Structure formats: structure tokens, C-alpha cells
């Protein structure tokens, strides 16, 4: 089993509020990327240790919040169909990852300073 990519803390996490009721964050983007790689909502769910229902509910939420399909189900075929990202879904993932990289780059110096401060031993209170 592959170890997850562990980031030193503190780290930056990007969530984008699409509207008052919905947001896109790292988990939903990872799900979209996993669907893109696997060609299946159920396979993506299994790869991420979630049920098909949970994966489908998240896909449905993404499609609803964005007011257009990011994932399109495909029926038929010898393997019973699957799912693909739409051009919008591919763009959503690419834009999110670019925003994430830009935010991480902008925050890198301050995060490093915070890491160093957190790692220092506490000073005794002066009386």
C-alpha cells in the first residue's frame, strides 16, 4: 500500500466557495482526478475508500454547484460503461490546481516562518 503524501504542518488548503451552498476543495478535486484516471465513479470511490453512493453524491454536488456537468456517465460497452470528465471538469481541475499552486507560492515564506515558530520550545513566563 502506498503511503499518502504527508505535508509538514502547518500547510495551506484551498477551498473555493462557488456559492452560498457549495464549495470545491481538495477532496472533490482528488475525486475528479481519480475518476479521470480510472474512468469510473465506483473505481474512484474504491480507490479513495468511499462508497459508490458517497462518490456519486459528491459528483452530483459538484455538477449542481457548478451548474454544469463536470462528470458525465457513459453507459453500455462490454465493461458496462463508466464516467469521464467533461471539458468543463478538466478545466475545473486545472484551474483549481493552478490556484492552489499560486496560493502555496504566495504563502510559502509565511508558512515556513510559522513552522519554525511552532517548532521552538515554549519560553517560561516572566514574573
Residue frames as qw, qx, qy, qz and C-alpha x, y, z in Angstrom:
[[0.000, 0.887, 0.461, 0.000, 0.00, 0.00, 0.00],
 [0.414, 0.477, -0.008, 0.776, 1.27, 3.43, -0.96],
 [0.303, -0.485, -0.448, 0.687, 1.83, 5.99, 1.82],
 [0.175, 0.912, 0.359, 0.096, -0.13, 9.21, 1.41],
 [0.438, 0.485, -0.094, 0.751, 1.84, 12.33, 0.60],
 [0.474, -0.714, -0.401, 0.323, 2.40, 13.84, 4.06],
 [0.250, 0.747, -0.018, 0.616, 2.95, 17.61, 4.17],
 [0.377, -0.094, -0.528, 0.755, 4.73, 19.31, 7.04],
 [0.193, -0.826, -0.516, -0.119, 2.32, 21.30, 9.17],
 [0.455, 0.577, 0.432, -0.523, 1.12, 23.95, 9.11],
 [0.289, 0.082, 0.697, 0.652, 0.10, 23.77, 5.48],
 [0.332, 0.278, -0.037, -0.901, -2.27, 25.60, 3.21],
 [0.280, 0.336, 0.894, 0.099, -5.52, 24.09, 1.97],
 [0.170, 0.106, -0.246, -0.948, -7.61, 25.81, -0.70],
 [0.214, 0.510, 0.827, -0.102, -11.39, 25.71, -0.76],
 [0.032, -0.060, -0.322, -0.944, -13.31, 27.75, -3.29],
 [0.308, 0.457, 0.635, -0.541, -16.80, 28.91, -2.37],
 [0.145, 0.256, 0.699, 0.652, -18.80, 28.61, -5.58],
 [0.336, -0.561, -0.289, -0.699, -21.98, 29.88, -3.98],
 [0.422, -0.513, 0.399, -0.632, -23.52, 30.11, -0.50],
 [0.909, -0.155, 0.197, -0.333, -24.41, 26.41, -0.52],
 [0.974, 0.122, 0.099, 0.166, -21.40, 24.77, -2.12],
 [0.103, -0.853, 0.476, 0.187, -17.65, 24.73, -2.35],
 [0.898, 0.352, -0.237, 0.115, -14.91, 22.89, -4.16],
 [0.392, -0.791, 0.468, -0.050, -11.89, 21.74, -2.19],
 [0.034, 0.546, -0.826, -0.136, -9.06, 19.23, -2.27],
 [0.489, 0.030, 0.853, -0.182, -11.25, 16.16, -1.67],
 [0.652, 0.608, 0.337, -0.303, -13.63, 16.85, -4.55],
 [0.363, 0.779, -0.441, -0.260, -10.76, 17.72, -6.87],
 [0.196, -0.385, 0.902, 0.025, -8.98, 14.49, -5.92],
 [0.620, 0.292, 0.688, -0.238, -12.20, 12.58, -6.67],
 [0.590, 0.747, -0.002, -0.306, -12.43, 14.20, -10.11],
 [0.152, 0.691, -0.689, -0.158, -8.78, 13.35, -10.81],
 [0.378, -0.166, 0.905, -0.100, -9.33, 9.75, -9.69],
 [0.678, 0.507, 0.448, -0.288, -12.42, 9.43, -11.91],
 [0.442, 0.794, -0.310, -0.281, -10.35, 10.79, -14.80],
 [0.025, -0.533, 0.843, 0.061, -7.61, 8.20, -14.19],
 [0.365, -0.003, 0.916, -0.166, -9.90, 5.24, -13.56],
 [0.271, -0.052, -0.630, -0.726, -12.75, 6.03, -15.95],
 [0.503, -0.425, -0.733, -0.172, -15.29, 5.09, -13.28],
 [0.377, -0.648, 0.157, -0.643, -17.07, 6.67, -10.33],
 [0.915, -0.378, -0.034, -0.139, -17.19, 3.34, -8.48],
 [0.839, 0.148, -0.208, 0.481, -13.48, 2.63, -9.08],
 [0.156, 0.591, -0.226, 0.758, -12.61, 6.15, -7.94],
 [0.637, -0.597, 0.066, -0.483, -14.71, 5.66, -4.80],
 [0.966, -0.194, -0.113, 0.132, -12.96, 2.37, -4.03],
 [0.646, 0.362, -0.220, 0.635, -9.54, 3.94, -4.61],
 [0.032, -0.528, 0.247, -0.812, -10.44, 6.69, -2.14],
 [0.194, -0.149, -0.878, 0.411, -12.03, 4.32, 0.42],
 [0.381, 0.187, 0.290, -0.858, -15.55, 5.66, -0.05],
 [0.516, 0.353, 0.773, -0.113, -18.77, 4.04, -1.16],
 [0.234, 0.336, 0.615, 0.674, -20.13, 4.43, -4.67],
 [0.120, -0.834, -0.531, -0.093, -23.07, 6.35, -3.17],
 [0.369, -0.769, -0.040, 0.520, -20.76, 8.82, -1.42],
 [0.376, -0.168, 0.481, 0.774, -18.68, 9.28, -4.58],
 [0.117, 0.527, 0.666, 0.515, -21.80, 9.76, -6.70],
 [0.216, -0.871, -0.412, 0.157, -23.28, 12.23, -4.17],
 [0.374, -0.613, 0.153, 0.680, -20.09, 14.30, -4.34],
 [0.273, 0.102, 0.619, 0.729, -20.10, 14.22, -8.15],
 [0.022, -0.722, -0.646, -0.249, -23.76, 15.25, -8.13],
 [0.299, -0.835, -0.218, 0.408, -22.95, 18.10, -5.73],
 [0.361, -0.335, 0.371, 0.787, -20.08, 19.31, -7.95],
 [0.158, 0.354, 0.688, 0.613, -22.34, 19.25, -11.02],
 [0.149, -0.813, -0.562, -0.032, -25.14, 21.06, -9.14],
 [0.358, -0.746, -0.076, 0.556, -22.95, 23.73, -7.55],
 [0.292, -0.292, 0.459, 0.787, -21.15, 24.49, -10.81],
 [0.537, 0.562, 0.240, -0.581, -24.46, 24.48, -12.73],
 [0.682, 0.537, -0.404, -0.289, -22.93, 22.26, -15.38],
 [0.993, -0.119, 0.018, 0.021, -21.59, 18.75, -15.59],
 [0.105, -0.771, 0.626, 0.054, -18.01, 18.13, -14.56],
 [0.268, -0.172, 0.946, 0.056, -18.52, 14.36, -14.87],
 [0.688, 0.224, -0.239, -0.647, -20.51, 12.53, -17.47],
 [0.665, -0.118, 0.725, -0.132, -21.62, 8.94, -17.06],
 [0.398, 0.361, -0.662, -0.523, -21.21, 6.61, -20.01],
 [0.807, -0.011, 0.450, -0.382, -23.49, 3.64, -20.48],
 [0.905, 0.401, -0.040, -0.136, -23.01, 0.39, -22.31],
 [0.265, 0.692, -0.670, 0.055, -19.88, -1.16, -23.65],
 [0.772, 0.020, -0.635, 0.016, -18.51, -4.56, -22.80],
 [0.374, 0.013, -0.655, 0.656, -17.40, -3.38, -19.35],
 [0.213, -0.682, -0.685, 0.141, -20.75, -1.77, -18.54],
 [0.049, 0.920, 0.171, 0.349, -19.90, 1.90, -19.07],
 [0.602, -0.168, -0.274, 0.731, -18.04, 4.30, -16.85],
 [0.073, -0.950, -0.233, 0.195, -17.53, 8.00, -16.37],
 [0.592, 0.279, 0.086, 0.751, -15.41, 10.73, -17.91],
 [0.151, -0.598, -0.204, 0.761, -14.66, 14.31, -17.05],
 [0.428, 0.826, 0.354, 0.095, -16.28, 16.80, -19.37],
 [0.480, 0.504, -0.043, 0.717, -14.21, 19.61, -20.87],
 [0.315, -0.788, 0.058, -0.526, -15.56, 21.77, -18.03],
 [0.874, -0.486, 0.010, 0.022, -14.49, 19.13, -15.47],
 [0.802, 0.140, -0.022, 0.580, -10.96, 19.05, -16.89],
 [0.171, 0.663, -0.028, 0.728, -10.85, 22.85, -16.80],
 [0.594, -0.735, -0.028, -0.325, -12.16, 22.91, -13.21],
 [0.904, -0.309, -0.003, 0.297, -9.38, 20.57, -12.06],
 [0.630, 0.330, 0.015, 0.703, -6.69, 22.51, -13.95],
 [0.066, -0.751, -0.011, -0.657, -7.88, 25.89, -12.63],
 [0.734, -0.666, -0.028, -0.130, -8.14, 24.60, -9.05],
 [0.875, -0.151, 0.004, 0.460, -4.61, 23.14, -9.18],
 [0.419, 0.505, 0.011, 0.754, -3.26, 26.41, -10.61],
 [0.356, -0.786, -0.015, -0.505, -4.99, 28.45, -7.87],
 [0.870, -0.485, -0.028, 0.081, -3.59, 26.00, -5.30],
 [0.770, 0.123, -0.015, 0.626, -0.03, 26.33, -6.66],
 [0.161, 0.652, 0.016, 0.741, -0.26, 30.14, -6.76],
 [0.564, -0.747, -0.023, -0.352, -1.64, 30.32, -3.21],
 [0.904, -0.320, -0.028, 0.282, 1.06, 27.95, -1.91],
 [0.611, 0.337, -0.009, 0.716, 3.74, 30.00, -3.61],
 [0.090, -0.736, -0.015, -0.671, 2.40, 33.25, -2.15],
 [0.687, -0.662, 0.048, -0.296, 2.17, 31.77, 1.36],
 [0.875, 0.135, -0.364, 0.289, 5.42, 29.75, 1.34],
 [0.303, 0.445, -0.426, 0.727, 7.56, 32.28, 3.24],
 [0.458, -0.452, 0.251, -0.723, 4.97, 32.90, 5.97],
 [0.946, -0.172, -0.168, -0.219, 4.18, 29.19, 6.36],
 [0.747, 0.225, -0.444, 0.441, 7.88, 28.42, 6.80],
 [0.007, 0.459, -0.408, 0.789, 8.19, 31.15, 9.43],
 [0.725, -0.355, 0.081, -0.585, 5.15, 29.74, 11.22],
 [0.936, 0.012, -0.348, 0.049, 6.59, 26.20, 11.09],
 [0.504, 0.322, -0.492, 0.632, 9.79, 27.45, 12.72],
 [0.286, -0.438, 0.312, -0.793, 7.90, 29.35, 15.42],
 [0.873, -0.246, -0.083, -0.412, 5.73, 26.34, 16.21],
 [0.885, 0.115, -0.397, 0.215, 8.80, 24.11, 16.46],
 [0.187, 0.519, -0.490, 0.675, 10.53, 26.32, 19.05],
 [0.418, -0.344, -0.763, 0.353, 10.28, 25.33, 22.71],
 [0.255, -0.866, -0.326, -0.282, 7.99, 27.47, 24.85],
 [0.258, 0.416, -0.425, 0.761, 9.65, 30.15, 26.92],
 [0.341, -0.449, -0.706, 0.428, 8.94, 30.25, 30.64],
 [0.084, -0.872, -0.343, -0.340, 6.60, 33.05, 31.61],
 [0.322, 0.300, -0.353, 0.825, 8.35, 36.05, 33.18],
 [0.402, -0.698, -0.578, 0.131, 7.17, 37.17, 36.61]]
